[in-house]
Amino acid sequence: MTLHGAGTYYFSVHGAKDQPIFHSVFEYEYGVQILSSVKQTRLLAYVFDDHHIQFVLQSERDWTEVMDDIQIAFDDMHERSWHKRKQLLSDQGIVMLVDEQAYLTDLVIQLHRWPETSRKVADASLYPWSSDHGYRSLTPPASLHVEPMLNLLCHSRHGRAQRYEAVMQQPQNRTLDLQHGSHPTYQALARDGFVNQHLKKQALSQAARSDEDLRRLFDDACQLVCERFDVSSQQLTDARNRRQFNRLMPIVVWLLQERGAHLDDITKLVGEDEERLQLWLRNLPADHSPELLARLQNLWSPIPLSTLNLNSNQPGTKPQAQEVEAQVQEEEAVEKEDEPQEDIETEDSEVLPSHSN
């Protein structure tokens, strides 16, 4: 389960459909510029190769909003470079909250050593597309925020670059799991106490959100699901039609949770208890493909056009919507083939098949 809210996050993203992200030296440089200029964030570390980017950001915003900004900026970069617009970054990736005190130093060192451990270069200092050189420099570039990691590493403002170089020459003490994290419940590189404190902050932030804001989010999510699955709002929210309700309302619940809404607030909007909502969320990947869910999420909460300086006819918008609709139609066709002749209603006590996160 992924955590949300302001904080320090590790991101790992591959190219869409396993295609390269970078096609030239200039695009690598643009990539650094993009990551260092995302609003309300600070770039702590990065490492790139042709098909894969890994980076660490301190963010005052939820990571979903940050990732939306980055995806659109990379698409714009490709269009400016090659006069052709396409989705550059995959919708699927790894995002982990980072407990800076316990894990930031090891995380940055592991990222900087990645080109060496991947046998791309003999020494990490030789690799041009990582933030390693910024940490070795006596005057780091303004685009890179090295202080948090170096302060933890050195406990002093003097000789930090030399201390960093000495650590990079030593054997690595521990290897972090950058697929699943270190926490048993949440996808995070964090201690239990840190996660609990983060959740409390999120709860306070959520308490400040008005009922009107939550209702607007709920209505927006319902409208998107209705449009993509060609059902009316009344059909979607009618709990008496258990088959349709249990198939589509979990998507609405998931969209709301991905935007930081808590389950106790969602229960009031949906009219189902928290246990039922948790069951829906566990089984959502079994009922709908991850690609479809990711695209629905992107369509539901696009970056404001005024921020992007784009118009509503930007290239790539219509094809993405058509792709979602095509996938929806494909899912509905499969369901109709498997559907029994008699309409069997799903009871509240029905146990759905389990699905691991």
N, C-alpha and C positions, 0 to 999 in steps of 0.2 A: 504494500500500500504506500503510495507516494504522499509525502507531506507537502503542505502549501504555505503560502505567506512569505513575508520578507525574511531574508536570511542569506547564507552563503550556500551556493549550489554547484555541484559537479554535473556537467553535461557531456554526453557522448552521443554523437549523431553521425550517421552514414549518409552517403548520397542516395537520392531517391532511385528506387529500382536498381540499386547496386551500381549506378553510374558515377563517374568521377564528379567531384565537387569543383576541383580546380583543373584548369586546362592550360594555365600559363603562370609564369612567375608573378605577373602583375596581379592576378586574382588572389594569390596567397597574401600579397600585401593589402589588397582590398579587404580580405577576410579579417585581418588583424584590425584594420580601421573600423570595420563594422562592429566587431565585438567590443572594442574599446569606446565606442560612441553610443551604445544602447542607453537610452535615458534611464536615470535613477539606478545605474549599476556601476560597478568598478570591476575591471578585468584583473584577476589575480594571477592567472596562469593559462597557458594554452599550448597545444601541440597539434599540428596538422599533418596529414598526408593526402594523397590525391583523392581518396574515397572516404576519409574519416576525419572528423574534427572532435577534439576533446578540449574542454575549457572549464575554468572555475570563475564564477562571478559572485560578487557581493551585490545583493539586490534589495531595493526598498519596495519592490513590487513582487507579486506572485510570479513564479517561474513560467506559468502558462502564458501570461502576457508578454514576458520577456522573449520566450521562444517564438511567439507569433511575430514579434518585431524582427527577430533575427532571420526567420524563414523568408519573410517578404524582402528584407534587405539583400539577402543572398540572391533571390530571384531577380531583383532589380539590377544587381551587379552583373549577373550573367547576361541580362538583356542589353545593358550598356556596352558590355564587352563584345558580344557576338550578334547583336541586333536580332535576337531570337529569345522569346520568353518561354521558360519551362520551369517546372518545380525542381529545385536543385537539391533540397534537403529532404530526407525521408520524414514522414509523419511519425514514425516509430523511433524511439531513442531511449536513453537511460538518463534519468534525472535523480540526483540524490542530494538531500540536505546534508550539509557538512558541519560538524561540531569542530569549530576552528581550534580550540584549545587542545583537543585530543588528536585531531586527524589532519589538520591543514598542512603541517610541515611534511609529513610522510606522503600525503597526496601530491603535493607540488613536486617533490623529489621523484616520486614514481612516474609522474607525467613527463618530467624532463629526461628521465632515464629510458623512457619508452623507445625512442629511436635506436638506442644502443641495445636494449634487450630484444628488440625486433630485428636486430642485425642490419639496420639500414646504414649505420655509421659505426666506426670503431670506438668513438668517444662522443658522449652527448654534446660536448661543446662544439662539435663540428656540424651539428644539424642546424640548418638555417631557419626552419619553420617551427620553432618553439620559443617560449619565453625564457629559456635558460640563459641566453646571452644577456637579457635584461637584468637578471639576478646577479650575473658576474660583473656587470658594469658598475663603476664608481658613481656614474650619473645615469640611473635607469631612465628609459623613455617616459615621458609624461603619460603616455597611453597605458602604462602598466603600473599597477598598484602593488609594489613589492613589500611595503612596510609590514602588513600583518604577518606574513610568513617569516620574514627575516627577524622581526622582533621576537617571535616565538623561538626561533632557532638560536639567536645570539644573546638575547637578554641585554643587549647593549646597542648603542647607535654607532659604535666604532668598530671598524674592521669586519663589517657584515659580509661584504662581497668575498673577502678572503676566507671567512668562516664557511660561507656557502660552498666555495670551491673545494675546501678541505673535506666537507661532508660528501660532496659528489664523488670524491675519489675513494671514499670508504665503501665497504660492502653494505648493501641495503639491509637494515635491521628487520623490517617486516614488509610483507607484500599485502596490500589492501585488495579486497574483493570489489572490483569496480563494476561487477555485474549485479550483485545483490546487496552490497553494503555490509555493515557489521551489526545492525540491529535486528533482533529476531522477529519483530512485527512490521516495522516500517522500512521502506527502502531508503536507508540513510547511513552515513558514516558518522555515527553519534552514540553517545552514552545514553543510558536510560534516563538519567536525571535531566540531560539536555533536551531530550525529546519531550519529556513531561512538561518542562518549562516552556518549550515552543508551543505545545498544544494549549497551554493555559493562555499564552499571549494571543493565540488564534481565537480562543473562546472569547476573550475580552474584545478583540477586534470585531468578532462576529456579533457580539451583543450590541455594538454601536450601529449595526446595520438595521434599518427600519423595516417594519413589516411591509411597507409599500415597496421597498427595494427588492425584498425577497419575492413578493408577488409578481413584480415586473420580470425578474429573472425566470420565475416559473412560467409565466405566460409566454416569454420569448422562446424558451426551450420547447414548450408545447407547440408553439406555432411552427418551429422548424421541423419537428418530428411529424406534425400533421402534413406539412407541405411535401416532405420527402417520401412519406408512406401513403400519401393520397387518402387521408382520412380527415373527418371533420373534428373540430375541437371537442364537440359533444361525444363523439364516438371514442376519442382517446381517453377522456376523463370519466367515462361511464364505467364505474366499478362493477356494475351488474354484468357487463359483457366481459367475463373473466378471461376468456382466451385472448382477446385483443388487448385488454388492460394489462395482463401479465406479460405480454410480448413487447409492448411499446413503452409503457410507463417506466420500466427500469432504465430506458435510455434517458428519459427526462431526469430521473433521480441521479443518474451518473453525471449528466451535464452539470447539474446544480452542485454536486459534491466537488467536481473538478474546478468549480469557481469558488470553492471555499465554504459553501453552505453546510451547516451541520445537520446530522440526521434528525435530531429532535425538532428542528425547524421544518425540515422537509416532510416529516410525518404529518404535520398540521396541514400542509398544502396538498398532500397526496391522499390523506385519509387512511393510511396503513400504518401498522406499528413498526417500530425500529427493527425488530427481528425479521419481519418480512422484507424490509428494505435491504438489510444486510444479505439476505438470501438472494434477492434479485441481483445485487452487485456482484456476488460471488459467481453467479451463473451467467452473467452478461456476456463474457467472452465466448461461451458455448453457444449462445443464441444469435450473436451478431459478430461479424468479422472485425478484428482490430482495425483494419484499414478503413472500413465504413465508419466506425466510431470516431476515429481520428479526424476524418474529413468532416463529419457532422459537427464535431467540436470546433474545428477551424471555421466552418461556415456560420456557426451560431455566434461567435464572438470575434469578428474581424477587427483589425486595427482601424480606428476612425480615419476616414478618408482625408480629413483636414490635416491630420498628423502626417500622413504619408505623402501629401501633395499629389494625390492621384485622383482620377475620376472614376466613376462607376463602370466605365467601359474598358477598364484596364485589361490587357491581354491575359488570358489564363483563367479569368474568373468564371466565365460561362462553361468552358470545358470541365472545370473541377465540379461544378454543380451537376453537369450532365453525367459525369462519372459516378457521382454519388447516387443519382437517380437510377442509373443502370444497375448498380450493385444492389440497390433496394429491390428493384424489379426481379433481379435474379434470386434474391433471398425469398421473395414472395412466391416465385414460381416453384422453388424447391419445397416450400412449406405446403403449397397446394397439392403437390404430388404425394407428400407424406401424410396429408390430412385424412383422417378416417371419414367414412360416409356420414356417420352420426356425429353431431356436435356435442362433444363431451366437455362439460364445464369443469374448470379447475377450481377445486375447493380450496378454502383458506388453509386447510390442514395438509394439503398436498405437499409432499417432499420432492423438491426438484433435485436433479443430479448435481453432485458437488463438483466444483471446478477450482483447482488451486490457483492462487494469484501468481 
